Amino acid sequence: MKDTTTKSAEVIQLRPAECIAVQKGRPVTTSLQVAEVFGKQHRDVLKRLQMIDCSDDFNERNFAPIEYTDSRNRKKPAYQMTKDGFTFLVMGFTGKKAAQFKEAYINAFNAMEKALHPDTLTEGQKGHIVQRVKEMVGESGKHFQTIYHAINEQFGVATYKDIPAARYPELCGYLETAPLEGEWMPAQKEGLADGVSLNDLGAVVEHMRYIDQYWNELGPALRALGSPYAARLNDHVRDGAIFAGSLKRKHGDAIEHEFERIRNIVA
């Protein structure tokens, strides 16, 4: 009797950090990495790239010429490409093994994209929300459930942990502006805590502005290196920027007045 069962294909896995980098916030790979993974000569991959029949617009958005230094210290041409560019290129790679490598490569792209744009709140973001709610309810803690219920109602989820990561800034803004005082909890004091000066707050706001600005350049580099701290640092920087923005909205005029007073004294 003929055996009609189909053997499952071998599953090949690629670590995203081994074949995918991040350029301007987008996952990319290179013709060199494609040649290595698929076991091809780089010059043959370059020939395929030169033969690709696509529009100028698609070419400009998904392929970019780059250079690399070979083992003899010579500058040689290569190409950087997006996931769409890679998919277009490997359409012509045939065979069972090639199909397995295509799947593994696309999975690596997807994993990197997910790391760059996670679907749900990260642990750092959840921790920030918990801390913010603690600050709002004060030491008694008796309004915890009421506030979380309000959040869940506002965002249409069963628990705040199910809120999409894309709506995290909206969630932070809601906690800053939602009418959670009066009936649910005591009104918050608008003044500064003892020992905190406007000059201190101004310094925090200004330094956080620069940290957030520089992180936009450093973050992708850390992710490209596969650093395990990239996601955590991103959470802390973004949370810090949101906190600094809140301080500026609440005390911006007073901070600027204090800075002007100090500038006049120094002058």
C-alpha positions in Angstrom: 0.0 0.0 0.0 1.4 3.4 -1.0 2.3 5.8 1.9 0.3 9.0 1.3 1.5 10.8 4.5 3.5 14.0 3.9 6.6 14.6 5.9 6.7 18.0 7.5 9.3 20.3 6.1 12.4 21.0 8.3 11.9 24.2 10.3 14.8 26.7 9.9 15.1 29.5 12.4 17.1 32.7 12.0 17.9 35.0 14.8 16.7 38.5 13.7 20.0 40.1 15.0 22.0 37.8 12.7 20.4 38.9 9.4 18.2 42.0 10.1 19.3 45.5 11.0 17.3 48.7 11.7 17.7 51.7 9.5 15.6 54.8 10.2 13.2 52.8 12.3 12.7 50.1 9.6 14.0 46.5 9.5 16.4 46.0 6.6 18.8 43.3 5.4 21.6 43.4 2.8 22.5 41.4 -0.3 25.5 40.1 1.5 23.4 38.6 4.2 20.9 37.2 1.7 23.8 35.5 -0.2 25.2 34.0 3.0 21.8 32.7 4.3 20.8 31.2 0.9 24.3 29.8 0.2 24.8 31.9 -3.0 27.7 33.8 -4.4 27.2 37.5 -3.7 27.9 38.4 -7.3 25.0 36.2 -8.3 22.7 38.0 -5.9 23.8 41.3 -7.3 23.0 40.1 -10.9 19.5 39.2 -9.8 19.0 42.6 -8.1 20.1 44.3 -11.4 17.6 42.3 -13.3 14.6 43.1 -11.0 11.8 44.6 -13.1 10.0 47.0 -10.7 8.9 50.6 -10.8 11.3 53.4 -9.9 9.1 54.3 -6.9 9.3 50.7 -5.6 13.0 50.6 -6.2 13.6 53.9 -4.4 11.6 52.9 -1.4 12.9 49.4 -1.0 16.5 49.2 -2.3 19.5 51.3 -1.5 23.1 50.9 -2.8 25.8 50.6 -0.1 29.4 49.6 0.1 31.4 47.0 2.1 35.0 46.3 2.6 36.1 42.8 1.5 38.8 40.6 3.0 41.4 42.3 0.8 40.4 45.7 2.1 38.7 46.7 -1.2 35.5 48.7 -1.4 32.8 46.6 -3.1 29.1 47.3 -4.0 26.2 45.8 -2.2 22.5 46.6 -1.6 20.4 47.2 1.5 16.7 46.2 1.2 13.5 46.3 3.1 11.2 43.3 3.7 9.3 44.1 0.6 12.5 44.4 -1.4 13.7 41.1 0.0 10.5 39.4 -0.9 10.7 40.7 -4.5 14.2 39.5 -4.8 13.8 36.0 -3.5 10.7 35.2 -5.6 13.0 33.7 -8.2 14.8 31.5 -5.6 13.4 28.0 -6.1 13.8 24.6 -4.5 12.7 23.1 -1.1 15.7 24.5 0.8 15.2 28.0 -0.7 11.5 27.9 0.4 12.6 27.1 4.0 15.1 29.9 4.1 12.4 32.3 2.6 10.1 31.4 5.5 12.8 31.8 8.1 13.9 35.1 6.7 10.4 36.5 6.7 9.8 35.3 10.2 13.0 37.1 11.2 11.7 40.3 9.6 8.4 39.9 11.4 10.1 39.3 14.7 12.1 42.5 14.3 9.0 44.5 13.3 7.2 43.2 16.4 10.2 44.2 18.6 10.1 47.7 17.1 6.3 48.0 17.3 5.0 45.7 20.0 1.3 44.9 20.0 0.6 45.2 23.7 2.0 47.3 26.6 5.5 46.4 27.7 6.3 45.6 31.3 7.9 49.0 31.7 4.7 50.7 30.4 2.5 48.7 32.6 4.7 49.6 35.6 4.4 53.3 34.8 0.6 53.0 34.7 0.5 51.2 38.0 2.8 53.8 39.6 0.8 56.7 38.2 -2.4 55.2 39.6 -0.7 54.8 43.0 0.3 58.5 42.9 -3.3 59.5 42.1 -5.0 57.5 44.9 -2.5 58.4 47.6 -1.8 56.2 50.7 -5.3 55.0 51.3 -5.5 53.1 48.0 -9.3 52.8 48.4 -10.0 54.1 44.8 -7.8 51.7 42.9 -10.6 49.6 41.5 -12.7 52.6 40.6 -9.9 54.2 38.5 -8.9 50.9 36.8 -12.6 50.4 35.9 -12.7 53.9 34.4 -9.6 53.1 32.3 -11.1 49.9 31.1 -14.4 51.6 30.2 -12.6 54.4 28.4 -10.4 52.0 26.2 -13.0 49.2 25.8 -10.8 46.4 27.4 -11.2 43.9 30.2 -8.0 45.0 31.8 -5.6 47.9 31.2 -3.0 45.2 30.2 -4.9 44.6 27.0 -4.6 48.2 25.8 -2.6 48.2 22.5 0.9 49.7 22.7 0.0 52.2 20.0 -2.5 53.8 22.5 0.0 54.1 25.3 0.5 57.8 24.9 -3.3 58.2 24.8 -3.5 56.3 28.1 -0.9 58.4 29.7 -2.7 61.5 28.6 -6.0 60.2 29.9 -4.5 59.7 33.4 -3.3 63.3 33.3 -6.5 64.9 32.2 -9.4 62.6 33.1 -11.8 63.9 35.8 -10.9 61.4 38.5 -11.2 63.8 41.4 -14.1 64.7 43.7 -16.5 61.8 43.7 -13.8 59.1 43.2 -10.8 60.5 45.1 -9.6 63.6 46.9 -8.7 66.6 44.8 -4.9 66.7 44.1 -2.8 69.5 45.3 -1.3 71.6 42.5 1.6 73.0 44.6 5.1 71.6 44.7 6.3 69.1 47.3 8.5 70.4 50.1 12.1 70.8 49.0 11.3 70.8 45.2 12.2 74.0 43.4 11.1 75.3 40.1 14.7 75.3 39.0 14.9 71.6 39.8 11.8 70.9 37.7 13.1 73.1 34.8 16.4 71.1 34.8 14.5 67.8 34.7 12.3 69.0 31.8 15.3 70.4 29.8 17.5 67.3 30.3 14.7 65.0 29.4 14.1 66.9 26.2 17.7 66.2 25.1 17.6 62.6 26.2 14.5 61.9 24.2 16.0 63.6 21.1 19.3 61.6 21.3 17.4 58.4 21.9 15.8 58.6 18.5 19.3 58.1 17.1 20.7 55.7 19.7 17.7 53.4 20.1 17.7 51.9 16.5 21.5 51.3 16.9 21.0 49.3 20.1 18.2 47.3 18.6 20.3 46.5 15.5 23.0 45.2 17.9 20.5 42.9 19.5 20.9 44.5 22.9 18.5 43.1 25.5 18.3 46.6 27.1 17.0 48.4 24.0 13.3 47.8 24.7 13.7 48.6 28.4 15.6 51.8 27.8 13.0 52.8 25.2 10.3 52.4 27.8 12.1 54.5 30.4 13.0 57.3 27.9 9.4 57.5 26.6 8.0 57.4 30.1 10.4 60.1 31.1 9.5 62.3 28.2 5.8 61.9 29.0 6.4 62.8 32.6 8.6 65.8 31.6 5.8 66.9 29.3 3.3 66.8 32.1 5.6 68.9 34.3 6.0 71.4 31.6 2.2 71.7 31.0 1.5 72.1 34.7 4.4 74.4 35.7 5.8 75.7 32.4 5.1 79.4 32.9 6.4 79.3 36.5 9.6 77.4 35.4 10.3 79.9 32.6 9.7 82.8 35.0 12.2 81.3 37.5 14.8 80.7 34.7 14.4 84.4 33.6 14.9 85.5 37.2 18.1 83.5 37.5 19.4 84.8 34.1 18.8 88.3 35.3 20.8 87.7 38.5 23.7 86.1 36.6 23.7 89.0 34.1 
